[in-house]
Amino acid sequence: MPLFATYAPSLFIEGEVTLGELGGSGSSTISNTPADSAVFTDPSALLSSVMSITPDGLACERGEFQGGCHLPAEEKLQEEQRLSAEKGSQDGQCLTVKKELQEKQHLLVEEKLQERWSLSALADTAHQLVEREREKLTELFSTKPRLLLVGYSLGGRAALEYVRRYENDVDALVLESAGIGPVDAAERARLAARNESWARRFEEATSMADAVAWWESLPIFASQAALPQKIRQMQHLMRMESDSHILAALCRAAGAHTMPLAAETSSMLNSLSVPVHYVYGTKDSKYARVAAGLASHASSVQLVPVEAGHNVHLEAPEEFARGIAAIAEDVLVRGTP
């Protein structure tokens, strides 16, 4: 019985999706299709299939955004015509029309970006990706593959939303350094204000290099300073490929303030009929506290502490891979609930 694993989108932190199919025989293969899939004889090889989601990739219709910050040409033309009709074509009014058009365009772009990058949109996009891969794998193996969903940080929030929407699709859930929602309305307001300030910081950056320099200075990434230079350079280059407009939209539309309250998430996790594992770094005090909260309010969740910081799979890749492999093997042995 094959097992299909997907690494939920986590553009805000890393921008990775890992797809793998476990089971069967033969050597490891990686396809060149837009959604990479692989057949692994060794479950620990799951993390070897990695692809980046680009700003105009899976979650955006290609051609609608150029760099994530422009209106479709047809919609822009229609808006320009409407404003011109309202204001007239006199020379003295041209600047007013242009300014209003620019303001309207900015608002529409921001609205569209937030629609595209909300947690619900990320979950729906992941579901479309899973269904496409599942169909191919079912045809290949003549049996429906099981799904192990792994989400890191923002990807963990998206994975939680995925489970809320498509619970029957998932055979096991792994959350890595993921928030579970604000504890109350006051914390929701505080997180919303913080995420808005982060969004503005991305928008006001003079360049992507400026945005990334600030991004990498966040205390949550401090432990990554001890990583080998080659790894840090790779991480830096991945972040440089991000889009500041999309990062701003993610802060507003997919931040922790948009989640259900933590108590509701804990209740949902307790009610799931499939295993849930929470992986966190012992050097990451914020998410170690989240893990402690889960221990108190979601006792069915298996806690997996690792000596690492926020990004466990980057800072302790071998231990992380072994853990995922063990969970995958358990799902294969356990079978369908």
C-alpha positions as CSV (number, residue, x, y, z in Angstrom):
1,M,0.0,0.0,0.0
2,P,1.6,3.3,-1.1
3,L,1.7,6.4,1.1
4,F,1.7,9.9,-0.4
5,A,3.3,12.7,1.6
6,T,3.1,16.4,1.0
7,Y,4.9,19.2,2.7
8,A,2.3,22.1,3.0
9,P,3.2,25.4,1.4
10,S,5.2,27.6,3.8
11,L,6.1,30.6,1.6
12,F,6.4,33.0,4.5
13,I,9.3,31.2,6.1
14,E,10.9,28.9,3.5
15,G,8.7,28.4,0.4
16,E,9.0,24.7,0.1
17,V,6.7,21.9,-0.9
18,T,8.0,18.3,-0.6
19,L,6.1,15.6,-2.3
20,G,6.9,11.9,-2.0
21,E,5.2,8.5,-2.4
22,L,6.3,5.8,-0.1
23,G,6.0,2.1,-0.8
24,G,6.5,-0.2,-3.8
25,S,9.8,-1.3,-5.1
26,G,12.5,0.0,-7.4
27,S,15.0,2.9,-7.1
28,S,14.2,6.5,-6.3
29,T,13.0,8.6,-9.2
30,I,12.3,12.3,-9.4
31,S,10.0,13.5,-12.2
32,N,10.4,16.8,-14.0
33,T,6.7,17.7,-13.9
34,P,5.5,20.9,-12.2
35,A,4.4,18.8,-9.2
36,D,7.3,16.5,-8.5
37,S,6.6,13.0,-7.1
38,A,8.9,10.1,-6.3
39,V,8.9,6.4,-5.4
40,F,11.1,5.7,-2.4
41,T,12.2,2.4,-1.1
42,D,13.7,4.1,2.0
43,P,11.1,6.4,3.7
44,S,14.0,8.6,5.0
45,A,14.5,9.7,1.4
46,L,11.2,11.6,1.6
47,L,12.9,15.0,2.0
48,S,15.0,14.5,-1.1
49,S,12.1,15.7,-3.4
50,V,11.9,19.5,-2.9
51,M,10.4,22.2,-5.1
52,S,9.7,25.8,-4.6
53,I,6.4,27.5,-5.2
54,T,7.0,30.6,-7.2
55,P,4.9,33.8,-6.8
56,D,3.2,33.0,-10.1
57,G,3.0,29.3,-9.5
58,L,0.5,26.9,-7.9
59,A,-1.5,29.4,-5.9
60,C,-1.8,32.1,-8.5
61,E,-3.2,31.8,-12.0
62,R,-0.3,32.2,-14.3
63,G,-0.5,35.6,-16.1
64,E,-2.7,37.3,-13.6
65,F,0.1,38.7,-11.6
66,Q,3.6,39.8,-12.8
67,G,5.7,39.6,-9.7
68,G,2.5,39.6,-7.7
69,C,1.8,43.3,-8.0
70,H,-0.1,44.2,-11.2
71,L,-3.8,44.0,-12.2
72,P,-4.7,41.9,-15.3
73,A,-4.6,44.1,-18.4
74,E,-8.3,43.7,-19.2
75,E,-9.4,44.7,-15.7
76,K,-7.0,47.6,-15.6
77,L,-8.4,48.8,-19.0
78,Q,-12.0,48.5,-17.8
79,E,-11.2,50.5,-14.7
80,E,-9.4,53.2,-16.7
81,Q,-12.3,53.5,-19.0
82,R,-14.8,53.8,-16.1
83,L,-12.8,56.5,-14.4
84,S,-12.3,58.4,-17.6
85,A,-16.0,58.4,-18.3
86,E,-16.7,59.7,-14.8
87,K,-14.1,62.4,-14.8
88,G,-14.1,63.4,-18.4
89,S,-11.1,63.8,-20.6
90,Q,-10.3,67.4,-20.0
91,D,-6.5,68.1,-19.6
92,G,-7.0,69.6,-16.1
93,Q,-8.6,66.4,-14.9
94,C,-6.0,63.9,-16.2
95,L,-3.8,63.9,-13.1
96,T,-6.8,63.3,-10.9
97,V,-7.9,60.4,-13.0
98,K,-4.4,58.9,-13.0
99,K,-4.1,59.2,-9.2
100,E,-7.5,57.7,-8.6
101,L,-6.7,54.8,-10.9
102,Q,-3.4,54.2,-9.2
103,E,-5.1,54.2,-5.8
104,K,-7.9,51.9,-7.0
105,Q,-5.3,49.6,-8.6
106,H,-3.3,49.3,-5.4
107,L,-6.4,48.4,-3.4
108,L,-7.6,45.8,-5.9
109,V,-4.2,44.2,-6.1
110,E,-3.9,44.1,-2.3
111,E,-7.4,42.5,-2.1
112,K,-6.6,40.0,-4.8
113,L,-3.3,39.0,-3.2
114,Q,-4.9,38.5,0.2
115,E,-7.6,36.3,-1.5
116,R,-4.9,34.2,-3.1
117,W,-2.7,33.8,0.0
118,S,-5.2,33.3,2.8
119,L,-5.0,30.1,4.8
120,S,-8.2,28.8,3.1
121,A,-6.7,29.5,-0.3
122,L,-3.5,27.8,0.6
123,A,-5.4,24.8,1.9
124,D,-7.5,24.6,-1.2
125,T,-4.4,24.9,-3.4
126,A,-2.7,22.1,-1.5
127,H,-5.9,20.0,-1.9
128,Q,-5.9,20.5,-5.6
129,L,-2.2,19.4,-5.7
130,V,-2.9,16.4,-3.6
131,E,-5.9,15.3,-5.7
132,R,-3.8,15.6,-8.9
133,E,-1.0,13.5,-7.5
134,R,-3.3,11.0,-5.8
135,E,-5.0,10.4,-9.2
136,K,-1.7,9.7,-10.8
137,L,-0.5,7.5,-8.0
138,T,-3.8,5.5,-7.8
139,E,-3.5,4.7,-11.5
140,L,0.2,3.7,-11.1
141,F,-0.3,1.5,-8.0
142,S,-4.0,0.4,-8.6
143,T,-4.8,1.5,-5.1
144,K,-5.5,4.7,-3.3
145,P,-2.4,6.1,-1.6
146,R,-2.5,7.2,2.0
147,L,-1.7,10.8,2.8
148,L,0.8,12.1,5.4
149,L,0.5,15.9,5.6
150,V,3.5,17.8,7.0
151,G,3.4,21.5,7.6
152,Y,6.1,23.8,8.8
153,S,5.4,27.2,10.5
154,L,3.0,29.0,8.1
155,G,2.7,25.7,6.3
156,G,1.6,24.2,9.6
157,R,-1.2,26.7,9.8
158,A,-2.2,25.8,6.2
159,A,-2.0,22.1,7.1
160,L,-4.4,22.7,10.0
161,E,-6.8,24.5,7.7
162,Y,-6.5,21.6,5.3
163,V,-7.5,19.1,8.0
164,R,-10.4,21.3,9.0
165,R,-11.7,21.3,5.4
166,Y,-10.6,17.8,4.2
167,E,-10.3,15.7,7.3
168,N,-11.2,12.5,5.5
169,D,-8.3,13.0,3.1
170,V,-5.5,12.8,5.7
171,D,-4.1,9.6,7.3
172,A,-1.5,11.4,9.5
173,L,-0.6,15.0,10.3
174,V,2.8,16.4,11.3
175,L,3.0,20.0,12.5
176,E,6.5,21.5,12.7
177,S,6.9,24.7,14.7
178,A,3.3,25.7,13.9
179,G,1.0,28.0,15.8
180,I,-2.4,26.8,16.7
181,G,-4.2,30.2,17.0
182,P,-4.5,33.1,19.5
183,V,-5.6,32.3,23.0
184,D,-8.2,35.0,23.1
185,A,-9.5,38.2,21.4
186,A,-6.9,40.3,23.0
187,E,-4.1,38.2,21.6
188,R,-5.8,38.1,18.2
189,A,-5.7,41.9,18.2
190,R,-2.1,42.0,19.2
191,L,-1.1,39.5,16.5
192,A,-3.0,41.4,13.9
193,A,-1.2,44.6,14.8
194,R,2.2,42.9,14.7
195,N,1.5,41.2,11.4
196,E,0.3,44.5,9.9
197,S,3.6,46.1,10.9
198,W,5.4,43.2,9.3
199,A,3.4,43.6,6.1
200,R,4.2,47.3,6.0
201,R,7.9,46.5,6.6
202,F,7.9,44.2,3.5
203,E,6.0,46.8,1.4
204,E,8.3,49.6,2.4
205,A,11.5,47.8,1.8
206,T,13.8,49.5,-0.7
207,S,14.7,46.2,-2.3
208,M,14.3,42.5,-1.7
209,A,17.8,42.5,-0.1
210,D,16.6,45.1,2.4
211,A,13.5,43.0,3.1
212,V,15.5,39.8,3.6
213,A,18.0,41.5,5.8
214,W,15.2,42.5,8.2
215,W,13.6,39.1,7.8
216,E,16.7,37.2,8.8
217,S,17.2,39.5,11.8
218,L,14.1,38.2,13.5
219,P,14.9,36.6,16.8
220,I,13.1,33.4,15.8
221,F,15.9,32.6,13.3
222,A,18.8,33.4,15.7
223,S,19.8,29.7,16.1
224,Q,20.4,29.5,12.3
225,A,23.5,31.6,12.7
226,A,25.3,28.4,13.9
227,L,24.5,26.6,10.6
228,P,27.3,26.0,8.1
229,Q,27.9,28.9,5.7
230,K,26.8,26.9,2.7
231,I,23.4,26.1,4.3
232,R,22.9,29.8,5.3
233,Q,23.8,30.9,1.8
234,M,21.2,28.5,0.3
235,Q,18.6,29.7,2.7
236,H,19.4,33.3,1.9
237,L,19.1,32.8,-1.8
238,M,15.7,31.1,-1.4
239,R,14.5,34.1,0.6
240,M,15.8,36.5,-2.0
241,E,13.6,34.7,-4.6
242,S,10.5,35.7,-2.6
243,D,8.1,38.5,-3.5
244,S,7.7,41.3,-1.0
245,H,4.1,42.0,-2.0
246,I,3.1,38.3,-1.5
247,L,5.0,38.2,1.8
248,A,3.0,41.3,2.9
249,A,-0.3,39.6,1.8
250,L,0.7,36.5,3.7
251,C,1.2,38.5,6.9
252,R,-2.2,40.0,6.6
253,A,-4.2,37.1,5.2
254,A,-2.5,34.0,6.7
255,G,-1.0,35.3,9.9
256,A,-1.8,33.6,13.3
257,H,-4.4,36.3,13.9
258,T,-6.6,34.8,11.1
259,M,-6.8,31.3,12.8
260,P,-9.5,30.0,15.1
261,L,-8.7,30.3,18.8
262,A,-6.2,27.8,20.2
263,A,-8.9,26.1,22.3
264,E,-10.9,25.3,19.1
265,T,-7.8,24.0,17.3
266,S,-6.9,21.8,20.3
267,S,-10.4,20.4,20.4
268,M,-10.2,19.6,16.7
269,L,-6.9,17.9,17.1
270,N,-8.2,15.8,19.9
271,S,-11.2,14.7,17.8
272,L,-9.2,13.5,14.8
273,S,-9.1,9.8,14.2
274,V,-5.6,9.9,12.7
275,P,-2.3,10.4,14.5
276,V,-1.0,13.9,15.0
277,H,2.6,14.7,15.8
278,Y,4.0,18.1,16.8
279,V,7.7,18.6,16.1
280,Y,9.4,21.6,17.7
281,G,12.9,22.8,18.5
282,T,13.9,22.9,22.2
283,K,15.8,26.1,21.4
284,D,12.6,27.8,20.1
285,S,11.0,29.0,23.3
286,K,7.8,30.3,21.6
287,Y,6.8,27.0,20.0
288,A,8.1,25.0,23.0
289,R,5.3,26.9,24.9
290,V,2.8,25.9,22.1
291,A,3.9,22.3,22.6
292,A,3.3,22.6,26.4
293,G,-0.1,24.0,25.7
294,L,-0.9,21.0,23.5
295,A,0.3,18.6,26.2
296,S,-2.3,20.2,28.5
297,H,-5.2,20.6,26.1
298,A,-4.7,18.1,23.3
299,S,-3.3,15.0,24.9
300,S,-3.8,12.9,21.8
301,V,-1.0,14.9,20.0
302,Q,2.4,13.2,20.1
303,L,5.1,15.8,21.0
304,V,8.5,15.4,19.3
305,P,11.1,17.7,20.8
306,V,14.3,18.1,18.8
307,E,17.5,19.9,19.8
308,A,17.1,22.7,17.2
309,G,15.6,26.1,16.7
310,H,12.5,27.1,14.8
311,N,13.3,25.4,11.5
312,V,13.9,21.8,12.7
313,H,14.2,20.2,9.3
314,L,16.9,22.7,8.3
315,E,18.8,22.6,11.6
316,A,18.5,18.9,12.4
317,P,17.7,17.3,9.0
318,E,18.8,13.8,9.8
319,E,16.8,13.5,13.0
320,F,13.8,15.2,11.3
321,A,14.0,12.7,8.4
322,R,14.2,9.7,10.7
323,G,11.2,11.0,12.6
324,I,9.1,11.4,9.4
325,A,10.2,8.0,8.2
326,A,9.1,6.4,11.4
327,I,5.7,8.1,11.2
328,A,5.3,7.1,7.6
329,E,6.1,3.5,8.4
330,D,3.6,3.5,11.2
331,V,0.9,4.8,8.8
332,L,1.7,2.0,6.4
333,V,1.6,-0.7,9.1
334,R,-1.5,0.8,10.8
335,G,-3.6,0.9,7.7
336,T,-6.8,2.8,7.2
337,P,-8.6,3.6,10.5
